[in-house]
Amino acid sequence: MGGYSVMMRRWLHRENADLFMGNLISLAARERLGAKKVFDQLKESVLWSVVLEHFENKGKGERDVYRWIKDKLAERTIRYGVAA
């Protein structure tokens, strides 16, 4: 990230993590995957440390990641039937 300031790099990191998680939820909802399966697979992925760090920077932990996934999948199912 060359000449970006530390603040800009943090913002880009946070923004990318938010986009990744939103896309993950959309894909999981379309595939009708449950929260536990999504969470378990995410924990096995090479991106788990990035996601966990992202949540920890918000004062949240591993349990909160699971709850967030569960809530977002439920929201997509209720609001859109599957995913938008």
All heavy atoms as an XYZ file, in Angstrom:
692
protein
N       0.815     -1.190      0.000
C       0.000      0.000      0.000
C       0.853      1.245      0.000
O       0.434      2.275      0.490
C      -0.947     -0.023      1.190
C      -2.014     -1.048      1.063
S      -3.353     -0.686      2.163
C      -4.161     -2.231      2.098
N       2.007      1.121     -0.472
C       2.901      2.226     -0.733
C       2.824      3.414      0.183
O       3.179      3.348      1.338
N       2.368      4.547     -0.360
C       2.401      5.808      0.346
C       1.198      6.101      1.224
O       1.051      7.226      1.685
N       0.332      5.135      1.423
C      -0.831      5.381      2.272
C      -0.413      5.580      3.722
O       0.496      4.930      4.220
C      -1.823      4.214      2.227
C      -2.562      4.085      0.927
C      -2.535      2.888      0.225
C      -3.300      5.134      0.398
C      -3.217      2.743     -0.970
C      -3.985      5.000     -0.794
C      -3.941      3.813     -1.469
O      -4.615      3.674     -2.637
N      -1.102      6.469      4.397
C      -0.844      6.682      5.812
C      -1.360      5.484      6.607
O      -2.163      4.688      6.103
C      -1.554      7.948      6.289
O      -2.954      7.752      6.286
N      -0.912      5.378      7.829
C      -1.367      4.293      8.706
C      -2.879      4.360      8.866
O      -3.567      3.340      8.817
C      -0.658      4.372     10.080
C      -1.275      3.401     11.063
C       0.829      4.112      9.925
N      -3.409      5.563      9.019
C      -4.851      5.726      9.194
C      -5.609      5.239      7.958
O      -6.625      4.557      8.070
C      -5.164      7.199      9.457
C      -6.472      7.426     10.119
S      -6.409      9.060     10.846
C      -7.977      9.660     10.351
N      -5.114      5.559      6.787
C      -5.751      5.133      5.545
C      -5.683      3.618      5.399
O      -6.654      2.979      4.995
C      -5.095      5.805      4.342
C      -5.676      5.376      3.017
S      -7.439      5.699      2.856
C      -7.391      7.315      2.152
N      -4.561      3.019      5.743
C      -4.434      1.555      5.660
C      -5.418      0.876      6.595
O      -6.021     -0.125      6.229
C      -3.009      1.123      5.971
C      -2.086      1.291      4.781
C      -0.724      0.805      5.079
N      -0.122      1.862      5.897
C       1.076      1.829      6.422
N       1.824      0.789      6.269
N       1.544      2.832      7.104
N      -5.572      1.418      7.803
C      -6.542      0.840      8.742
C      -7.959      0.938      8.196
O      -8.747      0.017      8.317
C      -6.448      1.534     10.098
C      -5.245      1.130     10.869
C      -5.232      1.754     12.240
N      -3.983      1.453     12.901
C      -3.392      2.252     13.765
N      -3.935      3.400     14.082
N      -2.256      1.904     14.311
N      -8.275      2.092      7.594
C      -9.615      2.273      7.033
C      -9.846      1.280      5.901
O     -10.901      0.652      5.821
C      -9.791      3.712      6.528
C     -11.141      3.918      5.931
C     -12.284      4.205      6.601
C     -11.497      3.804      4.547
N     -13.334      4.295      5.719
C     -12.880      4.050      4.448
C     -10.781      3.528      3.396
C     -13.558      4.029      3.239
C     -11.461      3.493      2.182
C     -12.823      3.743      2.121
N      -8.854      1.113      5.013
C      -8.988      0.172      3.911
C      -9.151     -1.262      4.431
O      -9.956     -2.026      3.909
C      -7.776      0.256      2.977
C      -7.718      1.486      2.089
C      -6.353      1.575      1.411
C      -8.829      1.493      1.071
N      -8.391     -1.605      5.441
C      -8.481     -2.933      6.041
C      -9.882     -3.163      6.592
O     -10.510     -4.189      6.341
C      -7.428     -3.061      7.145
C      -7.339     -4.426      7.722
N      -8.078     -4.823      8.803
C      -6.579     -5.497      7.370
C      -7.788     -6.077      9.093
N      -6.885     -6.500      8.246
N     -10.389     -2.195      7.341
C     -11.726     -2.298      7.934
C     -12.784     -2.380      6.843
O     -13.687     -3.203      6.902
C     -11.972     -1.103      8.851
C     -13.264     -1.168      9.616
C     -13.414     -0.033     10.616
N     -13.428      1.259      9.947
C     -12.537      2.234     10.131
N     -11.543      2.059     10.976
N     -12.633      3.368      9.486
N     -12.661     -1.527      5.835
C     -13.618     -1.510      4.734
C     -13.614     -2.846      3.991
O     -14.682     -3.398      3.680
C     -13.277     -0.369      3.774
C     -14.277     -0.156      2.686
C     -15.607      0.416      3.145
O     -15.695      0.934      4.264
O     -16.568      0.320      2.361
N     -12.450     -3.390      3.716
C     -12.349     -4.675      3.025
C     -12.939     -5.808      3.864
O     -13.596     -6.696      3.326
C     -10.900     -4.989      2.664
C     -10.416     -4.153      1.506
O     -11.198     -3.720      0.666
N      -9.125     -3.913      1.458
N     -12.695     -5.791      5.155
C     -13.250     -6.823      6.028
C     -14.771     -6.737      6.047
O     -15.462     -7.764      5.989
C     -12.690     -6.681      7.447
N     -15.317     -5.520      6.099
C     -16.776     -5.347      6.065
C     -17.360     -5.867      4.755
O     -18.387     -6.558      4.752
C     -17.156     -3.869      6.236
C     -17.011     -3.370      7.667
O     -17.037     -4.198      8.604
O     -16.876     -2.150      7.842
N     -16.716     -5.532      3.646
C     -17.189     -6.000      2.337
C     -17.117     -7.519      2.235
O     -18.049     -8.172      1.737
C     -16.373     -5.355      1.218
C     -16.611     -3.868      0.996
C     -15.575     -3.301      0.033
C     -18.014     -3.601      0.492
N     -16.031     -8.093      2.701
C     -15.873     -9.549      2.679
C     -16.987    -10.224      3.470
O     -17.621    -11.167      2.987
C     -14.505     -9.956      3.235
C     -14.385    -11.439      3.462
C     -14.199    -12.297      2.391
C     -14.473    -11.963      4.745
C     -14.113    -13.665      2.598
C     -14.382    -13.327      4.952
C     -14.206    -14.186      3.874
N     -17.238     -9.733      4.682
C     -18.258    -10.359      5.523
C     -19.648    -10.213      4.905
O     -20.453    -11.143      4.944
C     -18.212     -9.782      6.935
C     -16.969    -10.164      7.716
S     -16.737    -11.955      7.904
C     -18.060    -12.318      9.074
N     -19.930     -9.064      4.327
C     -21.230     -8.874      3.674
C     -21.413     -9.818      2.495
O     -22.486    -10.413      2.314
N     -20.360     -9.967      1.698
C     -20.424    -10.889      0.559
C     -20.527    -12.338      1.022
O     -21.231    -13.141      0.402
C     -19.217    -10.694     -0.350
C     -19.303     -9.416     -1.141
O     -20.382     -8.957     -1.491
N     -18.161     -8.823     -1.432
N     -19.823    -12.670      2.090
C     -19.907    -14.018      2.649
C     -21.349    -14.342      3.037
O     -21.865    -15.417      2.726
C     -18.986    -14.153      3.864
C     -19.048    -15.482      4.613
C     -18.521    -16.610      3.737
C     -18.250    -15.388      5.901
N     -22.011    -13.411      3.702
C     -23.404    -13.616      4.125
C     -24.309    -13.782      2.908
O     -25.174    -14.661      2.874
C     -23.885    -12.460      5.021
C     -23.128    -12.477      6.354
C     -25.399    -12.509      5.250
C     -23.263    -13.749      7.161
N     -24.125    -12.942      1.900
C     -24.945    -13.046      0.688
C     -24.791    -14.417      0.027
O     -25.780    -15.060     -0.329
C     -24.571    -11.954     -0.315
O     -24.945    -10.698      0.169
N     -23.555    -14.853     -0.127
C     -23.305    -16.161     -0.737
C     -23.863    -17.299      0.107
O     -24.484    -18.229     -0.412
C     -21.808    -16.362     -0.961
C     -21.188    -15.517     -2.068
C     -19.669    -15.575     -1.985
C     -21.678    -15.974     -3.420
N     -23.646    -17.219      1.402
C     -24.134    -18.274      2.299
C     -25.653    -18.350      2.277
O     -26.230    -19.445      2.269
C     -23.634    -18.021      3.720
N     -26.317    -17.208      2.251
C     -27.783    -17.186      2.214
C     -28.289    -17.786      0.905
O     -29.233    -18.583      0.897
C     -28.295    -15.763      2.400
N     -27.660    -17.424     -0.193
C     -28.065    -17.968     -1.500
C     -27.897    -19.480     -1.555
O     -28.680    -20.181     -2.199
C     -27.265    -17.322     -2.619
C     -27.701    -15.926     -2.910
C     -26.999    -15.357     -4.130
N     -27.316    -13.954     -4.237
C     -26.447    -12.961     -4.105
N     -25.176    -13.232     -3.898
N     -26.829    -11.718     -4.196
N     -26.861    -19.963     -0.898
C     -26.605    -21.409     -0.869
C     -27.354    -22.110      0.264
O     -27.214    -23.309      0.439
C     -25.103    -21.670     -0.742
C     -24.295    -21.187     -1.935
C     -24.691    -21.878     -3.226
O     -24.910    -23.107     -3.212
O     -24.796    -21.180     -4.256
N     -28.109    -21.321      1.023
C     -28.905    -21.843      2.155
C     -28.031    -22.576      3.181
O     -28.387    -23.637      3.684
C     -30.029    -22.736      1.665
C     -31.005    -22.025      0.744
C     -32.194    -22.896      0.411
N     -33.041    -22.343     -0.613
C     -33.929    -21.363     -0.449
N     -34.053    -20.790      0.719
N     -34.668    -20.951     -1.451
N     -26.882    -21.988      3.477
C     -25.985    -22.551      4.484
C     -26.380    -22.028      5.855
O     -26.771    -20.873      5.995
C     -24.539    -22.163      4.179
C     -23.990    -22.602      2.830
C     -22.594    -22.033      2.628
C     -23.975    -24.115      2.720
N     -26.254    -22.861      6.849
C     -26.545    -22.458      8.209
C     -25.380    -21.705      8.835
O     -24.235    -21.788      8.372
N     -25.689    -20.992      9.900
C     -24.684    -20.174     10.581
C     -23.516    -21.014     11.090
O     -22.357    -20.606     10.968
C     -25.329    -19.403     11.730
N     -23.804    -22.176     11.639
C     -22.730    -23.009     12.187
C     -21.764    -23.441     11.087
O     -20.548    -23.375     11.256
C     -23.298    -24.227     12.907
C     -22.207    -25.103     13.515
C     -22.767    -26.159     14.409
C     -21.753    -27.115     14.980
N     -20.356    -26.827     14.900
N     -22.315    -23.858      9.954
C     -21.447    -24.296      8.851
C     -20.591    -23.129      8.343
O     -19.389    -23.285      8.120
C     -22.271    -24.869      7.712
C     -21.419    -25.363      6.569
C     -22.186    -26.248      5.633
C     -21.264    -26.811      4.604
N     -21.048    -28.212      4.709
N     -21.205    -21.967      8.176
C     -20.465    -20.792      7.694
C     -19.369    -20.430      8.688
O     -18.219    -20.202      8.312
C     -21.418    -19.600      7.466
C     -20.640    -18.339      7.123
C     -22.425    -19.921      6.371
N     -19.726    -20.397      9.972
C     -18.762    -20.047     11.016
C     -17.611    -21.047     11.059
O     -16.438    -20.657     11.095
C     -19.474    -19.972     12.371
C     -18.562    -19.615     13.495
C     -18.079    -18.325     13.638
C     -18.196    -20.561     14.437
C     -17.233    -17.978     14.693
C     -17.360    -20.234     15.494
C     -16.875    -18.940     15.624
N     -17.942    -22.328     11.043
C     -16.902    -23.366     11.100
C     -15.957    -23.279      9.906
O     -14.734    -23.401     10.055
C     -17.527    -24.759     11.171
C     -18.192    -25.046     12.509
O     -17.950    -24.280     13.482
O     -18.975    -26.010     12.581
N     -16.514    -23.064      8.721
C     -15.679    -22.952      7.523
C     -14.821    -21.684      7.553
O     -13.673    -21.696      7.129
C     -16.552    -22.975      6.257
C     -17.194    -24.307      5.992
C     -16.171    -25.397      5.735
O     -15.252    -25.226      4.949
N     -16.314    -26.517      6.437
N     -15.404    -20.603      8.059
C     -14.649    -19.355      8.174
C     -13.466    -19.532      9.122
O     -12.358    -19.076      8.834
C     -15.566    -18.229      8.667
C     -14.922    -16.851      8.831
C     -14.364    -16.345      7.509
C     -15.950    -15.877      9.396
N     -13.700    -20.222     10.234
C     -12.614    -20.455     11.194
C     -11.487    -21.291     10.593
O     -10.337    -21.149     10.986
C     -13.160    -21.147     12.447
C     -13.853    -20.196     13.385
C     -14.306    -20.883     14.645
C     -13.134    -21.339     15.465
N     -13.485    -21.916     16.752
N     -11.812    -22.136      9.634
C     -10.805    -22.981      8.985
C     -10.079    -22.241      7.860
O      -9.060    -22.720      7.369
C     -11.454    -24.246      8.422
C     -12.018    -25.169      9.478
C     -10.937    -25.745     10.383
O      -9.852    -26.102      9.874
O     -11.168    -25.828     11.589
N     -10.607    -21.101      7.444
C     -10.024    -20.399      6.298
C      -8.788    -19.600      6.704
O      -8.580    -19.273      7.872
C     -11.061    -19.479      5.659
O     -11.149    -18.254      6.357
N      -8.013    -19.243      5.703
C      -6.808    -18.444      5.939
C      -7.165    -17.008      6.334
O      -6.302    -16.278      6.821
C      -5.875    -18.427      4.704
C      -5.361    -19.832      4.410
C      -6.572    -17.844      3.496
N      -8.409    -16.619      6.165
C      -8.834    -15.252      6.492
C      -9.383    -15.112      7.911
O      -9.734    -14.009      8.325
C      -9.884    -14.777      5.477
C      -9.376    -14.681      4.047
C     -10.504    -14.334      3.110
C      -8.251    -13.678      3.942
N      -9.454    -16.208      8.647
C     -10.024    -16.161      9.989
C      -9.327    -15.127     10.872
O      -9.977    -14.364     11.577
C      -9.987    -17.537     10.644
C     -10.403    -17.500     12.085
C      -9.630    -17.822     13.154
C     -11.670    -17.099     12.611
N     -10.343    -17.656     14.318
C     -11.605    -17.204     14.018
C     -12.856    -16.653     12.052
C     -12.669    -16.898     14.859
C     -13.922    -16.337     12.889
C     -13.824    -16.462     14.269
N      -8.020    -15.075     10.837
C      -7.304    -14.141     11.709
C      -7.653    -12.688     11.370
O      -7.771    -11.846     12.265
C      -5.787    -14.357     11.623
O      -5.334    -14.123     10.308
N      -7.871    -12.409     10.092
C      -8.246    -11.058      9.671
C      -9.647    -10.718     10.179
O      -9.880     -9.634     10.718
C      -8.190    -10.927      8.129
C      -8.719     -9.584      7.673
C      -6.775    -11.155      7.628
N     -10.567    -11.655     10.022
C     -11.946    -11.437     10.471
C     -11.988    -11.269     11.987
O     -12.624    -10.341     12.502
C     -12.857    -12.599     10.024
C     -14.233    -12.504     10.669
C     -12.977    -12.615      8.511
N     -11.315    -12.151     12.704
C     -11.315    -12.065     14.162
C     -10.695    -10.750     14.631
O     -11.236    -10.079     15.521
C     -10.581    -13.257     14.772
C     -10.646    -13.351     16.290
C     -12.086    -13.405     16.793
C      -9.874    -14.574     16.765
N      -9.594    -10.349     14.018
C      -8.969     -9.078     14.375
C      -9.928     -7.914     14.123
O     -10.022     -6.981     14.922
C      -7.687     -8.868     13.565
C      -7.009     -7.545     13.860
C      -5.797     -7.293     12.978
O      -5.361     -8.200     12.240
O      -5.291     -6.159     13.021
N     -10.652     -7.980     13.021
C     -11.629     -6.952     12.679
C     -12.690     -6.821     13.783
O     -13.011     -5.714     14.212
C     -12.284     -7.309     11.340
C     -13.350     -6.374     10.898
N     -13.103     -5.059     10.594
C     -14.672     -6.568     10.694
C     -14.239     -4.483     10.224
N     -15.200     -5.384     10.275
N     -13.193     -7.944     14.251
C     -14.193     -7.923     15.328
C     -13.559     -7.502     16.650
O     -14.166     -6.766     17.424
C     -14.877     -9.287     15.453
C     -16.042     -9.445     14.512
C     -15.844     -9.752     13.178
C     -17.345     -9.275     14.961
C     -16.907     -9.882     12.299
C     -18.423     -9.410     14.097
C     -18.210     -9.709     12.757
N     -12.361     -7.961     16.919
C     -11.680     -7.591     18.168
C     -11.420     -6.090     18.228
O     -11.478     -5.497     19.303
C     -10.374     -8.377     18.325
C     -10.627     -9.827     18.686
C      -9.368    -10.681     18.702
O      -8.340    -10.266     18.109
O      -9.421    -11.775     19.289
N     -11.154     -5.480     17.077
C     -10.968     -4.027     17.045
C     -12.245     -3.273     17.408
O     -12.192     -2.097     17.743
C     -10.459     -3.577     15.673
C      -9.015     -3.948     15.442
O      -8.255     -4.166     16.383
N      -8.623     -4.044     14.183
N     -13.358     -3.964     17.347
C     -14.649     -3.386     17.730
C     -15.028     -3.790     19.159
O     -16.147     -3.556     19.595
C     -15.746     -3.872     16.788
C     -15.580     -3.439     15.357
C     -16.718     -4.029     14.536
C     -16.623     -3.643     13.091
N     -17.786     -4.142     12.329
N     -14.095     -4.438     19.859
C     -14.367     -4.875     21.228
C     -15.187     -6.151     21.295
O     -15.823     -6.441     22.297
N     -15.169     -6.934     20.239
C     -15.952     -8.166     20.175
C     -15.031     -9.365     20.027
O     -13.860     -9.211     19.708
C     -16.930     -8.090     19.008
C     -17.901     -6.921     19.133
C     -18.820     -6.843     17.965
C     -19.702     -5.620     18.034
N     -20.723     -5.647     19.021
N     -15.592    -10.542     20.258
C     -14.792    -11.752     20.192
C     -15.381    -12.793     19.264
O     -16.299    -12.521     18.488
N     -14.852    -14.003     19.384
C     -15.241    -15.108     18.515
C     -16.743    -15.393     18.579
O     -17.385    -15.617     17.560
C     -14.446    -16.351     18.926
C     -14.535    -17.485     17.962
C     -13.588    -18.615     18.317
O     -12.382    -18.364     18.490
O     -14.074    -19.753     18.416
N     -17.278    -15.385     19.775
C     -18.722    -15.622     19.947
C     -19.555    -14.589     19.201
O     -20.610    -14.899     18.654
C     -19.060    -15.537     21.427
C     -19.775    -16.688     21.952
C     -20.071    -16.472     23.395
N     -20.250    -17.767     23.974
C     -20.502    -17.977     25.215
N     -20.565    -16.972     26.055
N     -20.675    -19.182     25.659
N     -19.073    -13.357     19.209
C     -19.777    -12.276     18.520
C     -19.754    -12.462     17.005
O     -20.705    -12.085     16.320
C     -19.179    -10.918     18.897
C     -19.326    -10.630     20.370
O     -20.464    -10.621     20.861
O     -18.291    -10.436     21.036
N     -18.677    -13.049     16.493
C     -18.608    -13.331     15.060
C     -19.721    -14.318     14.706
O     -20.469    -14.113     13.742
C     -17.233    -13.909     14.636
C     -17.223    -14.264     13.157
C     -16.108    -12.949     14.980
N     -19.854    -15.377     15.495
C     -20.907    -16.369     15.256
C     -22.288    -15.723     15.328
O     -23.124    -15.934     14.446
C     -20.817    -17.535     16.242
C     -21.966    -18.488     16.062
C     -21.964    -19.407     15.017
C     -23.072    -18.448     16.909
C     -23.031    -20.263     14.820
C     -24.143    -19.297     16.718
C     -24.117    -20.211     15.672
O     -25.188    -21.048     15.476
N     -22.518    -14.938     16.371
C     -23.828    -14.277     16.518
C     -24.121    -13.352     15.346
O     -25.245    -13.276     14.863
C     -23.891    -13.492     17.827
C     -24.087    -14.368     19.017
C     -24.423    -13.528     20.252
N     -24.076    -14.286     21.424
C     -23.170    -13.943     22.315
N     -22.531    -12.802     22.218
N     -22.909    -14.711     23.343
N     -23.104    -12.625     14.897
C     -23.277    -11.715     13.768
C     -23.685    -12.491     12.521
O     -24.610    -12.104     11.809
C     -21.978    -10.940     13.535
C     -22.110     -9.896     12.479
C     -22.511     -8.606     12.635
C     -21.853    -10.061     11.079
N     -22.506     -7.948     11.432
C     -22.110     -8.824     10.459
C     -21.428    -11.128     10.297
C     -21.965     -8.633      9.092
C     -21.281    -10.936      8.936
C     -21.549     -9.696      8.353
N     -22.985    -13.600     12.254
C     -23.309    -14.439     11.095
C     -24.742    -14.957     11.213
O     -25.523    -14.874     10.264
C     -22.306    -15.611     10.963
C     -20.930    -15.076     10.558
C     -22.805    -16.654      9.965
C     -19.813    -16.104     10.650
N     -25.079    -15.474     12.376
C     -26.422    -16.025     12.594
C     -27.494    -14.958     12.390
O     -28.495    -15.190     11.699
C     -26.502    -16.608     14.005
C     -27.785    -17.311     14.296
C     -27.755    -17.938     15.669
C     -29.089    -18.587     15.952
N     -29.148    -19.152     17.287
N     -27.283    -13.790     12.970
C     -28.255    -12.699     12.846
C     -28.394    -12.227     11.407
O     -29.504    -11.988     10.930
C     -27.851    -11.517     13.730
C     -27.998    -11.803     15.218
O     -28.620    -12.830     15.577
O     -27.463    -11.002     16.012
N     -27.279    -12.068     10.721
C     -27.324    -11.581      9.339
C     -27.975    -12.595      8.405
O     -28.732    -12.218      7.506
C     -25.926    -11.221      8.827
C     -25.332    -10.015      9.506
C     -26.184     -8.788      9.278
C     -25.612     -7.580      9.971
N     -26.448     -6.404      9.861
N     -27.702    -13.878      8.603
C     -28.359    -14.896      7.778
C     -29.863    -14.906      8.037
O     -30.652    -15.001      7.094
C     -27.762    -16.278      8.052
C     -26.410    -16.558      7.425
C     -25.869    -17.897      7.909
C     -26.494    -16.528      5.905
N     -30.256    -14.778      9.287
C     -31.682    -14.736      9.619
C     -32.335    -13.494      9.018
O     -33.433    -13.561      8.461
C     -31.870    -14.755     11.136
N     -31.653    -12.379      9.094
C     -32.170    -11.124      8.530
C     -32.374    -11.247      7.024
O     -33.405    -10.823      6.494
C     -31.177    -10.003      8.827
C     -31.574     -8.658      8.301
C     -30.477     -7.631      8.574
O     -30.078     -7.483      9.748
O     -30.024     -6.996      7.603
N     -31.429    -11.827      6.336
C     -31.552    -11.988      4.883
C     -32.717    -12.908      4.540
O     -33.436    -12.670      3.584
C     -30.271    -12.575      4.281
C     -29.062    -11.710      4.411
C     -29.104    -10.537      3.440
N     -28.035     -9.612      3.706
C     -26.902     -9.547      3.042
N     -26.690    -10.356      2.042
N     -25.994     -8.661      3.369
N     -32.881    -13.955      5.323
C     -33.958    -14.902      5.056
C     -35.319    -14.258      5.304
O     -36.236    -14.409      4.507
C     -33.794    -16.161      5.938
O     -32.515    -16.736      5.656
C     -34.879    -17.172      5.655
N     -35.441    -13.513      6.378
C     -36.707    -12.853      6.717
C     -37.013    -11.752      5.714
O     -38.117    -11.640      5.194
C     -36.662    -12.295      8.144
C     -36.656    -13.438      9.148
C     -37.838    -11.351      8.406
C     -36.298    -13.024     10.563
N     -36.040    -10.914      5.454
C     -36.250     -9.742      4.607
C     -36.440    -10.103      3.135
O     -37.280     -9.536      2.456
C     -35.075     -8.777      4.745
C     -35.314     -7.477      3.980
C     -34.176     -6.513      4.117
N     -34.070     -6.069      5.490
C     -33.075     -5.339      5.960
N     -32.106     -4.968      5.151
N     -33.040     -4.964      7.214
N     -35.653    -11.035      2.640
C     -35.637    -11.281      1.202
C     -36.074    -12.690      0.799
O     -36.119    -12.996     -0.378
C     -34.227    -11.046      0.636
C     -33.706     -9.672      0.945
C     -32.669     -9.495      1.855
C     -34.250     -8.551      0.356
C     -32.183     -8.228      2.141
C     -33.791     -7.274      0.636
C     -32.735     -7.125      1.533
O     -32.274     -5.884      1.822
N     -36.321    -13.542      1.758
C     -36.662    -14.912      1.419
C     -35.407    -15.776      1.290
O     -35.374    -16.894      1.708
N     -34.363    -15.227      0.713
C     -33.069    -15.924      0.624
C     -31.967    -14.906      0.779
O     -31.395    -14.772      1.825
C     -32.896    -16.700     -0.709
C     -31.514    -17.303     -0.788
C     -33.932    -17.788     -0.831
N     -31.675    -14.160     -0.262
C     -30.622    -13.151     -0.183
C     -30.860    -12.095     -1.247
O     -31.468    -12.359     -2.270
C     -29.258    -13.789     -0.390
N     -30.367    -10.915     -0.952
C     -30.523     -9.834     -1.929
C     -29.253     -9.663     -2.729
O     -28.207    -10.067     -2.332
C     -30.821     -8.534     -1.190
